[in-house]
Structures are given as C-alpha cells and as structure tokens.
Amino acid sequence: MKKTAKKISVICLTMVLMFCVIPVSVQAQTAYMKKMNISWDLKPDRKVKFQSYWAGIGYKDGLVTLKDYKITDAEEGYRHLTFTVVFENSKEGFRPSEVHDLLQSDIWEKYEDTGGYYNVTLVDYTTGRCLENTSNGKDVTVEISDAVQTGEKKYKDSDGCSLVCYKKTTWKAAVTYPKDYKGLCIVVGGANKNVFDSDFDYDGYYAGDVKFGKSVFYSMINKKVAHALRVG
C-alpha cells in the first residue's frame, strides 16, 4: 500500500499571462519491514545463527534452518508455498553457571518461565502486519503446524538443579497467496526480553492490529533476534 505524494509548483509568467504546472517530485512511502532492524539472510537450506532472550542469562545463540522450501502453482491466479523451519540449541548447550542463573532468576521464581522462545511468522512487507489471520486484506491463507520437539536433554548446575530442553524444534508451514502479491515475508528467530511482559497483546499481533516492530519477536538493538526472507 504505497502512498504517492505529488508536489505541484505553479509558476506565474506575468508577461505572457500563462500558468505552468510542473511536478517537482514523487515520494513513495518506505515499506515498513525495510525499516526494521532485522537480518535479511534467511535462505533455503542455510543454517543461520539467531538469538533469543533467556531468563537470568540474557540473549543466547541458537540455530535455525529453512528447509523443504517449495513454490508451486495453486488454483488459477494463486501460488502455494510450503516450507519447514528447524530450530536447534547451540552445540554448547547450557553451562552449569547458566542453569544456576536461570533457575535463580526472578522470572523463573515468579512465572517458572525459562524464555528462549522460537518464532515462525508470516508478515506483510509493506505494512508489517501478521498474515496469519483470515482478515489480513491480502488474500493470503497461512497454515502452521504445531511444534514437534525432539532430542530431550538435561542440563545441571553445581547444586544438582536441572533444566530440561529439546535439541530440535520443528514447524511446517503452507501458504497460499495471489501470484501478483509481492509482500510475503517469512520471519524466524527468537524473542526479546519483553517476552515475559504479560501485558503484551499476542492476540493483537496475530490479528494484525499490532505491527511486527511492536512485537516481542523484534529488537531495535539486536539484529540477531529476527531473520527474514522476502518470497519472490
């Protein structure tokens, strides 16, 4: 939805009694996602390092891979995109000191929440609004599976306290969109430290009322939180 502003200059040539109307400039509004502090390095079959915020630890690395990326023709005038996203914990896992700091954190004591969330979402490039709702206004249909977690692993601190995590988390997605639609973006990654804020409007984001830059899946100061691919 680019808005075009046209400035008009009127020059009065009094000696010959005529007016000239000259367009000086045409200004297009910059697409919302282009202005975001995100990494546009997501590509099929490429492993990307991202970060997510963990209670008591801060930002910690993980790995994410976009797999099985495929675009085919759907019904007349539409295309069908399918892909799989695989998240992996870093090979280093959690040091005993990190397990201790997490389980002694105020967040854990208050909510029993570890943080370290993963995110897969479909966003409109121009508006920054989520496309995972039937009223997205772009005639886009999105289906994302439930997460499948594998490779359970236990980490301990020096006091014997333990943290159980999964080595891999996998989502599958299917998207149907108009052939002439150029705004489809896949965004994957982690979450910022505000993920623990119970006031954040998750429903509002997924309904398209809260833009991506106001979501917990984005950080103005950490470009490693969100990684994106604009679907061609």
JOCORHU-V633813 format. One record per residue. PSI is psi in whole degrees, -180 to 180 (none if undefined). BURIAL is b if it has 16 or more other ideal C-beta (glycine too) atoms within 10 Angstrom, else e. Layout:
psi: {PSI:PSI}
burial: {BURIAL:BURIAL}
//
This chain:
psi: {73:132:133:125:128:118:135:128:133:121:124:117:90:-29:-32:6:51:155:140:133:119:121:124:-45:156:120:124:139:132:136:139:-49:-25:-27:-9:150:70:163:121:55:9:123:152:134:19:125:126:138:128:175:147:153:127:141:131:-10:-44:-157:134:143:149:177:143:140:133:117:167:37:121:133:128:164:139:-145:166:126:3:159:159:122:131:146:164:139:126:120:142:141:155:152:-28:-23:-138:125:156:-38:-34:-41:-44:-49:-39:-48:-13:1:156:-37:-46:-43:-33:-43:-11:46:126:-25:-151:36:151:154:135:124:156:128:145:128:-39:-42:-22:17:147:141:5:43:154:-10:31:-12:4:3:37:135:128:134:123:130:168:155:141:119:134:161:54:134:139:134:142:154:-177:-14:-3:1:148:153:126:125:168:140:-37:143:128:136:147:143:149:130:131:130:156:145:-31:7:123:10:8:124:135:127:128:164:-145:-148:155:-179:-15:2:-21:-5:111:-11:-10:136:83:-44:-38:-38:-51:-22:-10:7:-31:124:161:-41:-14:4:168:-4:12:146:130:-21:-8:100:-13:-8:-43:132:137:158:128:120:127:none}
burial: {e:e:e:e:e:e:e:e:e:e:e:e:e:e:e:e:e:e:e:e:e:e:e:e:e:e:e:e:e:e:b:b:b:e:e:b:e:b:b:e:e:b:e:e:e:e:e:b:e:b:b:b:b:b:b:b:b:e:b:b:e:b:e:b:b:b:e:e:b:e:e:e:e:b:e:e:e:b:b:e:b:e:b:b:b:b:b:b:b:e:e:e:e:b:e:e:e:b:b:b:b:b:b:e:b:e:b:b:e:e:e:e:e:b:b:b:b:b:b:b:b:b:b:b:b:b:b:b:b:b:b:b:b:e:e:b:e:b:e:b:b:b:e:e:e:e:e:e:e:e:e:e:e:e:b:e:b:e:e:e:e:e:b:e:b:b:e:e:b:b:b:b:b:e:b:b:b:e:e:e:b:e:b:b:b:b:b:b:b:b:b:b:b:e:b:b:e:e:e:b:e:e:e:e:b:b:b:b:e:b:b:b:b:e:b:b:b:b:b:e:e:b:b:b:b:b:b:b:b:b:b:e}
//
